[in-house]
Amino acid sequence: MQVYFPNVFTPDGDSLNETWMPVGIGISKINITIYDRWGGHVFKSESLTKGWNGNILNSNDPAIPGVYPYIVNLWDYNGNRHTKTGTILLLITSKY
């Protein structure tokens, strides 16, 4: 299994880098949880194709720009679980 975890994304409506999610090969199952600085959930997913769009969990309200910790559990095709933790920078760029 090979997985890449981006560390920044820019959901600013320019159609580039709009969502965050791990990308890789050999993944059979995934569980993503992203937290705010107080430990609250801002995103949860078990989908291999749906990433975080920068909105707060179960709403259309955008999260504030900043650093968000994550825990990702991945399962390979042999059923082995792999856990990755890290941080994501949610960055909103200005449009000119």
C-alpha positions as CSV (number, residue, x, y, z in Angstrom):
1,M,0.0,0.0,0.0
2,Q,1.3,3.5,-0.9
3,V,-0.5,6.6,0.3
4,Y,0.2,10.3,0.0
5,F,-1.3,12.7,2.6
6,P,-1.4,16.3,1.3
7,N,-0.7,18.9,4.0
8,V,-2.5,21.9,2.6
9,F,-5.6,22.6,0.4
10,T,-7.4,25.7,-0.8
11,P,-11.2,25.3,-1.1
12,D,-11.7,28.8,-2.6
13,G,-13.8,28.0,-5.6
14,D,-11.1,28.2,-8.3
15,S,-11.5,24.4,-9.1
16,L,-8.0,23.7,-8.0
17,N,-7.1,21.8,-4.8
18,E,-10.7,22.1,-3.5
19,T,-10.9,19.0,-1.3
20,W,-8.5,17.2,1.0
21,M,-8.1,13.4,1.1
22,P,-5.4,10.8,1.1
23,V,-4.5,9.4,-2.3
24,G,-3.0,6.0,-2.9
25,I,-3.0,2.5,-4.1
26,G,-3.8,-0.7,-2.3
27,I,-6.4,0.8,0.0
28,S,-9.5,-1.4,0.6
29,K,-11.2,0.7,3.3
30,I,-10.7,4.1,4.9
31,N,-11.9,6.0,8.0
32,I,-11.0,9.7,8.1
33,T,-11.6,12.0,11.1
34,I,-10.5,15.7,11.1
35,Y,-10.7,17.8,14.3
36,D,-10.7,21.5,15.2
37,R,-8.2,22.9,17.7
38,W,-10.6,22.0,20.6
39,G,-11.0,18.4,19.6
40,G,-14.4,18.7,17.9
41,H,-15.1,16.8,14.7
42,V,-15.1,19.0,11.6
43,F,-15.1,16.1,9.1
44,K,-15.7,12.3,9.1
45,S,-15.8,9.9,6.2
46,E,-15.5,6.3,5.3
47,S,-15.6,7.0,1.6
48,L,-12.6,6.2,-0.7
49,T,-13.8,9.0,-3.1
50,K,-15.2,11.8,-0.9
51,G,-12.7,14.3,0.6
52,W,-13.1,17.2,3.0
53,N,-14.4,20.4,1.2
54,G,-13.5,22.7,4.1
55,N,-17.0,22.9,5.6
56,I,-17.8,22.1,9.2
57,L,-19.4,18.6,9.7
58,N,-23.1,18.4,8.7
59,S,-23.3,22.0,7.6
60,N,-22.5,24.4,4.8
61,D,-20.5,26.7,7.1
62,P,-16.9,27.0,6.1
63,A,-14.2,26.2,8.7
64,I,-11.9,29.0,9.5
65,P,-8.5,28.9,7.8
66,G,-5.9,27.3,10.0
67,V,-4.3,24.0,11.0
68,Y,-6.5,20.9,11.5
69,P,-5.3,17.6,13.0
70,Y,-6.4,14.3,11.5
71,I,-6.5,10.6,12.2
72,V,-6.8,8.3,9.2
73,N,-7.2,4.5,9.5
74,L,-6.6,2.6,6.3
75,W,-6.9,-1.1,5.5
76,D,-4.9,-2.8,2.8
77,Y,-6.2,-5.7,0.7
78,N,-4.8,-8.2,3.3
79,G,-7.0,-6.7,6.0
80,N,-4.1,-5.0,7.8
81,R,-4.9,-1.6,9.5
82,H,-2.6,1.3,9.1
83,T,-3.0,4.5,11.2
84,K,-1.7,7.9,10.1
85,T,-1.9,11.1,12.1
86,G,-0.9,14.6,10.9
87,T,-2.1,18.1,10.3
88,I,-3.7,19.9,7.3
89,L,-3.5,23.6,6.6
90,L,-6.8,24.9,5.4
91,L,-5.8,28.0,3.3
92,I,-8.2,30.4,1.6
93,T,-6.5,32.5,-1.1
94,S,-7.8,35.8,-2.4
95,K,-9.2,36.1,-5.9
96,Y,-8.0,39.0,-8.0
